[in-house]
Amino acid sequence: MEQVIRNVPVTLVNIERLGESKLALLPNQELSVSLTVNGTLTEVYSSNKDKFNIIADINYYALKKGENKIPVIVKDSPNNIKILNKDNLFVTIYLDDVIEKSVPVKVSLLTKTKEGFEDFVPIAKPETVI
């Protein structure tokens, strides 16, 4: 029996590589694929999207700002279930440039110096942060 299992979640791996390329993953992206599976009636009906482990590894691809199509890999699936479209699965991720801004660090003390003691000027280290 053949059936389509929709909205199978995809885990994005090696995300730290984006920082090396000065790119960031845009928020609110839910990555999923639809799997066409084949097996006996019992096996197909007992399979659901939570029984599959699907990943998209960005480590091996040249990524750019904007839309990027990444192939997915089926890492784990139920026994005796054949995934018919596993060689043609992709997810689309959207990336943007990382923008760095340097801002000065200012120290503001809201205290009153006790009589007999002197005020001092605080020194912030580091003087700026990114």
C-alpha positions as CSV (number, residue, x, y, z in Angstrom):
1,M,0.0,0.0,0.0
2,E,1.2,3.5,-0.8
3,Q,0.5,6.6,1.3
4,V,1.7,10.2,1.6
5,I,2.8,11.3,5.1
6,R,2.7,15.1,5.2
7,N,4.5,17.6,7.4
8,V,7.3,15.3,8.5
9,P,9.6,17.7,10.5
10,V,13.2,18.2,9.2
11,T,16.0,19.1,11.6
12,L,18.6,21.5,10.3
13,V,22.1,20.5,11.4
14,N,25.5,22.3,11.4
15,I,23.8,25.7,11.8
16,E,27.0,27.1,13.4
17,R,28.4,27.2,9.9
18,L,26.2,30.1,9.1
19,G,28.1,32.3,11.4
20,E,31.3,31.6,9.5
21,S,29.6,32.8,6.4
22,K,28.2,35.9,8.1
23,L,24.7,34.6,7.5
24,A,21.7,34.1,9.8
25,L,18.6,31.9,9.5
26,L,15.5,34.0,9.3
27,P,13.1,33.3,12.2
28,N,9.8,31.3,12.1
29,Q,10.8,28.7,9.5
30,E,9.2,25.4,10.1
31,L,11.0,22.8,7.9
32,S,9.0,19.8,6.8
33,V,8.6,17.4,3.9
34,S,6.0,15.0,2.6
35,L,7.1,11.4,2.3
36,T,5.5,8.9,-0.1
37,V,5.8,5.5,1.7
38,N,5.1,2.0,0.7
39,G,4.5,-1.1,2.8
40,T,1.9,-3.5,4.1
41,L,-1.4,-2.0,5.2
42,T,-0.7,-2.4,8.9
43,E,2.8,-0.9,8.6
44,V,1.7,2.1,6.6
45,Y,-1.2,2.9,8.9
46,S,0.9,2.5,12.0
47,S,3.6,4.9,10.7
48,N,3.3,8.6,11.5
49,K,5.5,11.6,11.0
50,D,7.1,11.2,14.5
51,K,8.6,7.8,13.5
52,F,10.9,9.4,10.9
53,N,14.2,11.2,11.6
54,I,14.9,13.6,8.7
55,I,17.8,16.1,8.6
56,A,19.1,18.8,6.3
57,D,22.9,19.2,6.7
58,I,24.0,22.7,5.5
59,N,27.7,21.8,6.0
60,Y,28.3,20.8,2.4
61,Y,26.5,23.5,0.4
62,A,27.4,27.0,-0.8
63,L,24.8,29.2,1.0
64,K,23.8,32.7,0.1
65,K,21.5,35.5,1.3
66,G,17.9,34.7,0.4
67,E,16.4,31.4,-0.7
68,N,18.5,28.2,-0.5
69,K,17.3,24.7,-1.4
70,I,18.9,22.0,0.8
71,P,18.5,18.3,0.1
72,V,17.4,16.2,3.1
73,I,18.6,12.9,4.4
74,V,16.4,10.2,5.9
75,K,18.4,9.1,9.0
76,D,15.8,6.8,10.5
77,S,12.5,5.3,9.5
78,P,10.3,2.4,10.6
79,N,11.4,-1.0,9.5
80,N,9.6,-2.5,6.5
81,I,8.6,0.9,5.2
82,K,10.0,2.0,1.9
83,I,10.2,5.7,1.2
84,L,9.6,6.1,-2.5
85,N,10.7,9.8,-2.9
86,K,13.7,9.8,-0.6
87,D,16.1,10.8,-3.4
88,N,14.1,13.9,-4.3
89,L,13.4,15.6,-1.0
90,F,14.5,19.2,-0.4
91,V,13.7,22.0,2.1
92,T,13.9,25.7,1.4
93,I,15.6,27.9,4.0
94,Y,15.8,31.7,4.0
95,L,19.0,33.4,5.1
96,D,20.0,37.0,5.6
97,D,23.3,38.8,6.2
98,V,24.5,39.2,9.8
99,I,24.9,42.8,10.6
100,E,27.4,43.8,13.3
101,K,27.1,47.1,15.2
102,S,29.6,48.4,17.7
103,V,28.1,50.3,20.6
104,P,29.9,52.0,23.5
105,V,29.5,50.7,27.0
106,K,28.5,53.4,29.5
107,V,28.5,52.9,33.3
108,S,26.0,54.7,35.4
109,L,26.2,54.4,39.1
110,L,23.2,55.5,41.1
111,T,24.8,55.6,44.6
112,K,25.6,58.2,47.1
113,T,29.2,58.3,48.5
114,K,29.4,58.0,52.2
115,E,31.0,60.9,54.1
116,G,34.7,60.6,54.3
117,F,35.0,58.7,51.0
118,E,35.8,60.0,47.5
119,D,33.9,59.4,44.3
120,F,35.7,57.7,41.5
121,V,35.1,57.5,37.8
122,P,34.3,53.9,36.8
123,I,36.1,52.4,33.8
124,A,34.2,50.1,31.5
125,K,36.1,47.2,30.0
126,P,35.5,46.5,27.2
127,E,34.8,50.0,26.1
128,T,32.6,48.8,23.2
129,V,30.6,45.7,22.4
130,I,29.4,44.2,19.1
